[in-house]
């Protein structure tokens, strides 16, 4: 299948919370990957989330508005409705993100 993405995605594992306004609903999830224009979320209830929502994650300086573009079992792809302000340079792997043979620590950044 040909690649349809227009922007490079970076693999990131960050805990996040997505919140919808109507009805008010909060879902804990993980930011799986991130690009300049959007994000992929994974979590138990993200595939049933409404179209527009606010995403909070520790890699963003402030919550960012998003719109769901696609949904699959336990996954959701969304575009940013406003440019996110990142708190750190996502082009480098933090050396403390994952120790060999262990799971990522909470908030760890993992890039390929």
N, C-alpha and C positions, 0 to 999 in steps of 0.2 A: 504494500500500500504506500503510495507516495506521501512524503512529508508535507503537511499543510501548514505547519507553524511558520510564522513570519519572523519570529524572534527566538533567539537561543534561550533554552530553559536550563536553569541550574538546579541540580538536585540539592534539596534542603530538607532537613527534618527539624521542624520547630513546632512546639505545642501552640495551639491557637484556640480562639473562641469566636464562632460566627454567631451573629445576633440578627434576627429579622424583626421588623417592626409590627407587621400585621399577619398573623397574631404574634405577639412578643414571644420569641422562642430563642433559646441559647443552646448551642451545640458545641461540645468540645471536639476538637479535631486536630489533625496534623497537617502543616504545610509541607507537602511532599516535594514540590518543585515550584520554581518561581522564575518569571521572565519580566522584562520591562513592562509588558502589557497585561500580565495576568498571573494566575496561581492555580495549582492543582491541590485540592484538599482531599484527605482520606479520613474516614471515621465512620462509626456505626450508623449515624443518622444523617449524614450530609447529602445523600442522594435524594432525600425527600424535602430538602430545603427549598424555600421560595426563591423567586428570581433575584430580587435585590436584597442585599444584606450588608452588614458591617463586619469587618474582620479585624480582630485584635491578635497580635502576635508579638513576641519579644524582639523580633527583628525589625519591627516598624516603630517609628518615633511616636506615631499616633494611629488610632483606628483608621481603616481605609474602607471606602465604599466599593462594593463589588457587585457584579451581575453574573449569575450562573449562565453558562453557555452550553454545557453538556453535563449529563449525569450518567453514571454507571453504578453498579452494585458497590456501595460504600465509597464512592469517589465522585468528585465534582470538579469541573473546570470552570473557572470564572475569569472575567476580564475586570481590570481595575476601572472604576468610573472616575477616579482621581489618581494622580501619581502618588505612590507610596513614598514616604520618607524613610529610608533604611538607616538603621542605627550603626551598621558596620559594613565594611567592605566584603561583599559576598564573592569576591574573586579568589580568595585565599582560604585554605582549610586551616581551621584552628588546630594546633597539634594536640590539644587536650580533649578534642571532641569525642574520640572513641579510642579506648585502649584495645589492643588486639585480643580477640576472643571474648569481648564483653559487649553488652548492649549500650547504645548511646545514652549519655546522661541527659537528664531533663534540660531542654533548651539547647542541646548540642547542635552544632552546624556541621553538616556533612556534605561535601561536594565530591564529584568525580574528578 
